[in-house]
Amino acid sequence: MEVVTVRVDEKTRKELDQVVEELGGSTSEVIRKAIHLAWFTTMQDRMRRESAEIANDPVEREEAEQIREWARYLAS
């Protein structure tokens, strides 16, 4: 596993200690979980933005309707 050094201010250190105490485990485990959560949240935001762009694009909406029609045809 790779080692990463992080500098934290006093407030962040207190918050980190509190989360470690609440969740149990090690500081490293809590930081890994925080990074995974940040990644997941970032991906959710990205998907929302891309979905909104697609939903507002008339060409994309037309293509989606054609796909739905094809799916209904296949299901019949």
Secondary structure as GFF3:
##gff-version 3
##sequence-region A 1 76
A	DSSP	alpha_helix	10	23	.	.	.	ID=ss1
A	DSSP	alpha_helix	27	55	.	.	.	ID=ss2
A	DSSP	alpha_helix	58	75	.	.	.	ID=ss3
###
